[in-house]
């Protein structure tokens, strides 16, 4: 694991964070040679296996979802 002095980390913080993101390798920050922190890449977020079923448990069905929304007799095309 690479080590960096806290003073250098403070001066180059954004560059160090970008290097950790790109390489995936952690960096240990030291103060007078004693470790004070470790900068590690983030864990990979868990992704759903697919989009099918991703809304399960989030939708509530109210009423009949199969029947037409209006009576077919009200349709102009059916009356003519």
C-alpha positions as CSV (number, residue, x, y, z in Angstrom):
1,X,0.0,0.0,0.0
2,X,1.3,3.4,-1.0
3,X,1.9,5.9,1.8
4,X,1.7,9.7,1.7
5,X,2.5,12.3,4.4
6,X,-0.5,14.2,5.7
7,X,1.0,17.6,4.5
8,X,1.4,16.3,0.9
9,X,-2.1,14.8,1.1
10,X,-3.5,18.1,2.2
11,X,-1.8,19.9,-0.7
12,X,-2.8,17.3,-3.3
13,X,-6.1,15.9,-1.9
14,X,-8.2,16.0,-5.1
15,X,-5.4,14.5,-7.2
16,X,-4.9,11.7,-4.6
17,X,-8.6,10.9,-4.5
18,X,-8.7,10.8,-8.4
19,X,-5.7,8.4,-8.4
20,X,-7.4,6.1,-5.9
21,X,-10.6,6.2,-8.1
22,X,-8.7,5.4,-11.3
23,X,-6.3,2.7,-10.0
24,X,-8.5,1.1,-7.3
25,X,-5.5,0.9,-5.0
26,X,-5.8,2.4,-1.4
27,X,-3.4,5.0,-0.1
28,X,-2.4,5.3,3.6
29,X,-2.0,8.9,5.0
30,X,0.6,9.2,7.7
31,X,1.6,11.9,10.2
32,X,5.2,11.7,11.4
33,X,5.3,8.1,10.0
34,X,2.2,7.0,12.0
35,X,-0.8,6.0,9.9
36,X,-3.8,8.3,10.5
37,X,-6.2,7.3,7.7
38,X,-6.6,5.2,4.6
39,X,-8.1,6.4,1.4
40,X,-9.8,3.4,-0.3
41,X,-12.0,3.2,-3.4
42,X,-15.7,2.9,-2.8
43,X,-17.4,-0.5,-2.8
44,X,-19.3,-1.5,-5.9
45,X,-23.0,-0.8,-5.4
46,X,-25.3,-3.9,-5.7
47,X,-27.2,-3.7,-9.0
48,X,-30.4,-5.5,-9.6
49,X,-30.1,-8.5,-11.9
50,X,-32.5,-7.0,-14.4
51,X,-35.3,-4.5,-14.8
52,X,-38.1,-7.1,-14.7
53,X,-39.6,-7.1,-11.2
54,X,-37.6,-4.0,-10.1
55,X,-40.9,-2.3,-8.9
56,X,-42.1,-5.3,-6.9
57,X,-43.8,-4.2,-3.7
58,X,-43.9,-0.5,-4.8
59,X,-47.2,-0.5,-6.7
60,X,-50.7,-0.9,-5.4
61,X,-53.4,-1.9,-7.9
62,X,-56.8,-0.3,-7.4
63,X,-59.8,-1.5,-9.4
64,X,-60.1,-3.7,-12.4
65,X,-56.9,-3.4,-14.6
66,X,-58.3,-5.7,-17.4
67,X,-61.7,-4.1,-18.2
68,X,-61.9,-1.1,-20.5
69,X,-61.7,2.3,-18.8
70,X,-65.0,3.3,-20.4
71,X,-68.0,1.4,-21.6
72,X,-67.4,0.3,-25.3
73,X,-70.8,1.7,-26.2
74,X,-69.4,5.2,-25.5
75,X,-66.8,4.9,-28.3
76,X,-67.7,6.8,-31.4
77,X,-66.2,4.2,-33.7
78,X,-68.5,1.5,-32.3
79,X,-71.6,3.6,-32.7
80,X,-71.2,4.3,-36.4
